[in-house]
Structure formats: C-alpha cells, structure tokens
Amino acid sequence: MSVFGRFGVSAFMLRVCLTAVLALAGAGTALTGAQADGRLEARYRMSIGGLELGRAALIIEIDDKSYVASGSGRLTGVAQAVAPGKGTAGARGTMERGAPAPRSFAMEAESEKKSEAIRIVMNAAGVTDTRVEPPVNPALDRVPISDKDKKGVLDPMTAALIAVPAAADPFSAKACDRVLSIFDGRQRYDLELSFERVEEVKAEKGYEGPAVVCRIAYRPVSGHRPNRSAVKYMMKNRDMFVWLVPVAGTKVMVPFRAAVATAIGVARLDAESFETEPMVPRRVAPARAGAP
C-alpha cells in the first residue's frame, strides 16, 4: 500500500490496517471436511474523512483442499490527483488438516514515482523465500526480522479467510477471538481480534444480513521502527474494527467493512458489491480480480 506514501502518518496506517484487514486470515481455527466450496466476488470503496481514496476488488475461491485469492486496487478522487497509483495481489495455498496453509503470495504496486513488488514463498514450516523490491531501507532503529519471526505466519492475503469451527455459530465471538500472525515481506506483526457485537449490513449489490464486528489491536513484532510516531499511534489505537460475513456455502468469514481512526479522519473500507455463492463441485481455473 505504499501508493499512499504522500499522506504522511496516515500512509502507514492505511498500509498496515487496510492491507491487513483485506488480508485477515483464520489462525488456529480449523475448517472441517464438511465445508462446502464457496466463491466470493466483492468490490470495495476506500475513503478517509468521508473523501474517496480508492477502489478495490477481491475474488476468493475455496474448497476443502485448496484456496486462491486475487485482488486489485487503485487510487481515485483526491488521492489520485495527489499521487496516482494502483496495485494487484494474489495468494494461493492448500487446506491441510482443515486449516489454510499458505504457499505463495505476490503483490505489485506502482505510483507516480515508485514501483514495489513483493514475493513470498512458504511451506508448512514457514517462509522459505522472500523477495522485496525495492529492498527495505536500512535503519539503526529498525527491529530485525529473525528466522523465528517467519514461522507459523500467514501472508497478508491468506488473510481473507477466517474459519469458524463447524459446530460454532459463525455470528458469535468465535469469529473474532484470535490473534493473527502476519508477515508481509517487510514487517512481522500480530493483529489481536476481539468480539464487539453483531449488526445488520447491506451491500448495494449482493449480501444483506448479519455481520460480526471485531475490534482490532495492532502489535508490531519486527521489521518496524518503534520510535516512529505512526507506529506508536497505531499501537495505542483502540478504534480499529472489521465487519465479517460468511462466504456462501461455508463457515469462512471475510471482511465486508473496516474502519480505522487516523489523525486526519476515519479510514473506511466499505463493500459496495458483495456477491457470494457455493461453487459447483467441478473445479475451474480461478478468476482474477479485474480493475475495480
């Protein structure tokens, strides 16, 4: 999300929160073989302080053996006027013992003056290879990322899947109460989710029904610079929330909406279109998210 770089402190918040929220993933809570195949195609509007910043699209396909996710985004409105930018991301993996097991993640973003690319390869033991262009700038106060920090983690797009146990009500605290360990190629951080409430939501096209609202707490582990004001702000931020709804035919929850308080207003991610349906048993080549 480096395309937001000219927005100062809020750039960091958007990169961490919006990327992570779109990338929320279920850790430690297993799917079961009874889960049906499901597909989601969603389009989101990003804004801050009521002003539109961008548009994003997301496609997820999942069954009991594998999953694939594809996303794209672009700046619009005032953000585009200041710093035009766009990006794509994708991830795939397997379902092992009922839980998402990431295998690869790729992200590319470009703005007026900068391009960025990240590739992450993973196996059951953790991250096996990472390529980041341009490389992370060296800094004496940056917390180094250790090999241990790359074990037991999720890439930031396998982060579209929060699995609720088969016997549990998906619209309950079971959807929220967890810690997500995320490695995005530049940073390793935890997102602590806690249950807030259940409320009704409605997209302009597609989903209408209940959503589980989770509060989010950001906990940096490594790769960050702890003395930066933006990092300190985010660690103290208690006004970060995500609204989760299920992929049809499964008990996998994904973000419908997100809201993050920033120094210049509330950053929001709102689903305008949220179409989800069970997939037919015959697998087809996964689609890619088109330009939002």
JONOR-V815662 format. One line per field, one symbol per residue. burial: b if it has 24 or more other ideal C-beta (glycine too) atoms within 12 Angstrom, else e. A space follows every 10 residues. Layout:
burial->???
//
This chain:
burial->bbbbbbbebb bbbbbbbbbb bbbbbbbebb beeebbbbbb bbbbbbbbee bbbbbbbbbb bbbbebbbbb bbbbbbeebb eebebbbbbb bbbbbeebbb bbbbbbbbbe beeeebbbbb bbeeebbeeb ebeeebeeee eeeebeeebb ebbbbbbbbb bbbbbeebeb bebbbbbbbb bbbbbbbbbb bbbeebebee bebeebbeee bbbbbbbbbb bbbbeeeeeb bebbbebebb bbbbbbbbeb bbbbbbbbbb bbbeebbbbb bbbbbbeebe eeeeebeebe eb
//
